[in-house]
Amino acid sequence: MKTNNGRPKLNGGFLFFREFLKHPLQIGSIVPSSRYLEQRILERCRIATAGTVVELGAGTGGTTRAILRAMPRDATLLSIEVNDRFHRALNQIQDDRLIAHQGRAEELENILQTYGLDTPDVVVSGIPFSTMSPEHGSRVLATVADNLAPKGRFVAYQVSRRVARLSRPHFGRARAAVEWRNLPPMRVFHWEKKLDEESA
């Protein structure tokens, strides 16, 4: 049986920092998420009851591993990462439940179809909405909303508040908390997708 304790050959923090210097608009922080931030994200996700989980902007895999530790044995985690080096690091995580896909968040619908996955119960996003155009951010959020299961949860951890404003047309008002034990401190926003009759 495979386990989820694989580690990238390069130190995760060094790799993260190096790729941030190369792609500062693509990566939302200079270092990976702290264990305190990972725990706060998991608290908002309700991972323990999820069947399909999607992670957008998986980075070097710290949050990926935390999700795998928390989710059921029969669940599936689809981690989508655009950065080539981060994607290679994710591929070193040995866990049968993980699908590491190199691609873009706005391609979510096609990616789900490619792997024959159900609409996700949880979508976790670490991609930095503050460094993309409002139009691009709105497209990503519309795709998430369209592909999230009813009563599914969307969680975004961000430095800025921009995602809360961009998400209003798709998810309504966000709930948020700040995790100060992270560098930099991160806001963790979460929403629950309403049923169609609740949205009417």
N, C-alpha and C positions, 0 to 999 in steps of 0.2 A: 504494500500500500504506500502510495506516495504521501509525503507530508508537506506542510506549508512553511518549512523552516529554511528553504533555500535562501542564499544570500548572494547578491551580485559580487563579482570578483573585485571590482573597484569599491572602495569605501563609499557608502551611499551619500554621506554628507559632502565629500569631496566632489563626487560626480555631479551632485545636484548644484553645487556652487559653480562648478566649471560650466555647466550647461546654462545656468542663469546668466553668466557673463556673456555667453554667445548669443543667447536668445532672451533678453530681459523682458520683452513684451509678451513672450509665450509662456513664461514661468512666473508664478505669482509670489515667490519667496526666494530668499538666498539660501535657505536650508530646508531640509525635510520637516514634516510635521512632528511635533513633540508627542510623547505618549499621552500627555494630558489632553492635547487637542484631539488625538485619535479617540480617546475615551469619550470626550464630549460629542464627537461626531456620531459614535456608535449609540450613545444614549438617545440621540435625536432620530436615528434611523429605524429602530426596532428590527434590527437585523435578524434576531433570533427566530422570527416567524416568517421571514422572507423566503420565496422560492427562487426568484430571479433578481439579482442585484446588478446594477450598472454603475461603474466608476468612470467618471470623465476626468482626464488629467491625472493619471495614476502616479506620475513621477517615478521615483526609484523603487516604489513598492511598499513603503512603510505602512501607509493606510490600507493598502491592499492586503497585507498580511494580517492587520488588525481585523479587517472585515472577515477574512477567511477563518480566523480563530473564533469569531462570534456567530457566524451563520451556520444553519443546519448542515448536516452531512450530505443531504440529498439536494441542496441548493446549488445554483450556478452563479458565478461572478464573472461578468464581462467587463474587463478593464480596457478602456480605450485611451491610447496615448499617441500623440502625434510625433513626439521627439524620438528619433531613431535610437539613440543611446539609452534612453529610459526604457523604450520598448524592449531592447535586448536584455536589460536588467530584469524586467518583469518576466521574461521568458525563462529566467533561471529559477523562478519560484516553482517548486515541484508540488503541485496540488491538482488532482483530477478535476476539481470543481472550477478551476480558473481557466478562462479564455482570455488570452492577452492579444489584443487586436491593435495594429498600428493604423490610425485613421483620425478623422476629425469628428468632433461632437455633433455637428450638424448632419452627419451621415448616419445618425443613430438608427433611424427606421430601416435603412438598407442593411446595416450591420446586424441588427436583430434578425432580419429575414435570412441573411446569409448563414447564420448558425442555427436557424430554426427555433429561436427562443421566444418564449411568451413575453407579453408586455411586462416590464419590470415592476416589482412591488416597491423597490427603492432605487432612486438615482442619487448618487453622491458626486458632487462636483468640486474639484479643486482648481478648475481652469479660471484664470483671472479675468473676470468681466470688466474690471477697471481699465485694462490695457487694450481692449478691443473696441471697435466702434459700436455705438448704440444699436445700429442696424444689425451688425453681426451678432451682438449679444441677444437681441430680440429674436433673431432667427434660431439661435441655439435653444433658447428658452421655450419658444413655440414648439420646437421638435421634441423637447423633453415632455412638455405638457401633452402633446398629441400621443406620445408613446408610453406614458406612465399609466399603470393600471388604476382603475377607480379606487379611491381611498389609499392609493400609493403615496409614498413620501418622497419629497425632493429636499435634499440637504446640500447647501453650498457653503463652503468655508472660504472667507474672503477677507482681505485687508480693508477694502472700502465698502460703502453701503450701496454702490450702484446697482448690484444685482437685485436688491429689494425693490428699487423703483422700476427696473425693467421687467420684473416678474409680476407686477400688479395686474396687468391685463390677462395674464395666463393663470395665475395662482391666487390672486388676492393679496391681502396684507401678510407680510412675513412675521414670524416669531424669530427672535434673535437672542443670542447670548454671546458674551465676549470671553474668550479663553486667554487670560493674561499670561499663563505659563507657556508661552510659545514665542518664538522669535521669527517675525514680529508678532505681536498680539493679533489674534484672528477673531473675526465675527463669524459665528456659526448660525446661519439662517436655515429655517425649515418651514415647509409647507406640507399640507395634505391635500391631495387632489379630490375635489368634490365630485359626488355623483351627478349625473346629468340633471336630475330633477332638483338637486340642491342648487345648481348653477342657474337654473331658470328664474 
